[in-house]
Amino acid sequence: MTAADGPVPGSWPSPIDAHAAVAAGRGLEAVAWAGDEVWWSEGRPTENGRVVVCRAGGAAPGDVEDLLPADWNARTRVHEYGGTSWIPVPRAGGGAANGTDLVFAEWTDQRLYRVSPGGRPEPLTPEPSRPSGLRYAELVADVRRDRLLAVREEHDGDGTHGTVRRTVVAVPLDGSAAQDPAAVVDLLPSGPRSDFVACLSLSAGGDAVAFITWDHPDMPWDSTTAWWAPVDRGGALGRARTVAGGPGVSAVHPGWVSDGSLVVVSDDSGWWRPVVVDPAGGGRRLLTELPADFAAPLWVLGRHAWAPLPGGRLLVRPGDRPAVLDTFDGTVTPLDRWTWTGDLATSPSGRIALVVGGDTEGTAVVRLDPDGTRTVLRRASDGDLPAGFLPRPSARDVGGVHAVVYPPTHPEHIAAAGTAPLVVTVHGGPTAAHPRTLSAATAYFTSRGFAVAAVDYRGSTGYGRGYRDALRGRWAEADIEDAMTVARELVADGTAGAAVIVGGSAGGLTVLGALTTPGNPFAGGASEYGVADLVALGADTHDFESRYLDGLLGPDRELWRARSPLTHADRLTTPVLLLQGGRDPVVTPDQAEAFAQACRANGVPHALVVFPEESHGFRAAAARITALESELSFYGQVLGFGTPGVPRLELS
């Protein structure tokens, strides 16, 4: 079929409807070895976003056994973004997979629980005096002492009010602390005391721990300190020593390799790269000169940047691609064709477990055996999306800006040059990056004739410390410039026609900031739980990000006001879609409501869609389906084409 035949791009018929896209969006999160088994966690949109810990089960490939009863949810609220909230622990008298229990943080009360497969969870930690007042993450099994080490976050107030304290604690695995709060022991009573602690690790012999700390106003990708501390026979920590990091250096993920050496991932070379450090003598050795980031920003806790393999090797993730690093000669060998790694783990025998994805394949939990056998244990989707409708992306330098471009893709339709509507998508953070893995949500648009450009604007990770720091002082300015550059360049070279922009959280700020910039190239934009008022964000957001703006903008509140899209809402002339969670503690709902009110006052077509039970990011299937369909209807109305089969979004 020629480009002149059939429906206009944007309205092509597609078998990938919103229900199919969301069904393919099972959130595979973390992996761990339990004896000879791989366990993993997954968020299920069809169960209102509940996080379940699973293992392969049954006779048929792909059979999955849930390790949690149906009414339990393994999620932590530490830093509000959470992270890995579970760990396998040997059952008393056992150690093989059939003798392994699960310890996890339960979403509703944030207590730690222990459960045997098929059993009912029993609490390990005491009930907090305030709802969700004690939260746990970074769980580490101290098997020799029959206890668990964890980062504990204690809240003495509600919401954004009150004090938050974080420390490392020891929790007995026998359940005695459930009724006796004193049985949970603070392992850092005399320091180091910092605002934040993370990346907790225990040596194989149980005689040392490592962790990182940082303080306001820094974020963990700005400045951290990595520590090593001895552990005595009774389990108490000795004097902690600094092994890496410091002002202007982000040192993360300390841990031990097979020969007992301590490894830290540090960006003092300009990239997050693994370094061997000597806690006693202070020596250090960079393990590779490869110019790549071997870690991701610590938005969530408990994910792994590396894991030890036999023979002086490390399983690593340079540029988010899984690979094996030889610590003797520094060579890095990629594993397969995957382009994104969500988490990784290794067994003592050298088996590998991964959460990975690729440009042309969705996210999956994969086991790799030393003999080369590759077994897919779980896919994000129970069924395959039709291959003829899936885009093949290309990473491009677009006017000096990093971007991944997804072309319109359909087996029966072709978009002529300059006719495909363009969706410019900007990630949140802003210290983050576009995940290079097949997205059903992206295919939802490209299969209808859209081009999609995912922009890694200045400030994104994966391109070294210099690129990451290029946004400092220039947030709501450099990111907007980069998004507009990508749109203009792709329209100018015929890749696409008219452009719209979409982003969530910090990406929503970029969206609203771009739309309120005179002469911007966008016909409209969609903000998902986006920031409209930076002054209000600084006052109302949660503790983890409460000083984030100090680095992104500096201390001048007048500059915060000047960079806020709400301040310039009178410049807005193009339609806006606002999607917001009613329980969002990060970007509170009043931000979207205030911007909607400004749209009404200025007579700008807009829609505000609030999901009352959603938080920062939409997890339930119904909310995600509505969000996708609302975006498509909005783009069709803004750009002037029909969107058959999709409920019409009413614009005020």
RAMO-V764316 format. One record per helix or strand. SS is the DSSP state (~ for helix, > for strand). FROM is the first residue (numbers start at 1). TO is the last residue. If there is no record, write none. Layout:
{{SS:FROM:TO} {SS:FROM:TO}}
This chain:
{{~:18:23} {>:27:34} {>:37:44} {~:45:47} {>:50:56} {>:64:66} {>:74:74} {>:83:83} {>:86:90} {~:97:99} {>:100:106} {>:112:116} {>:122:123} {>:134:142} {~:143:145} {>:147:155} {>:164:172} {~:176:178} {~:181:183} {>:185:186} {>:196:202} {>:208:214} {>:225:231} {>:237:237} {>:241:246} {>:249:249} {>:251:256} {>:262:266} {>:273:277} {>:284:286} {>:301:301} {>:306:309} {>:313:316} {~:318:320} {>:323:326} {>:332:334} {>:340:346} {>:352:358} {>:361:368} {>:374:379} {~:387:389} {>:394:398} {>:401:406} {>:422:426} {~:440:446} {>:451:456} {~:465:469} {~:478:492} {>:499:504} {~:506:515} {>:522:528} {~:534:540} {~:543:545} {~:548:552} {~:557:563} {~:565:571} {>:575:581} {~:589:602} {>:606:611} {~:621:639}}
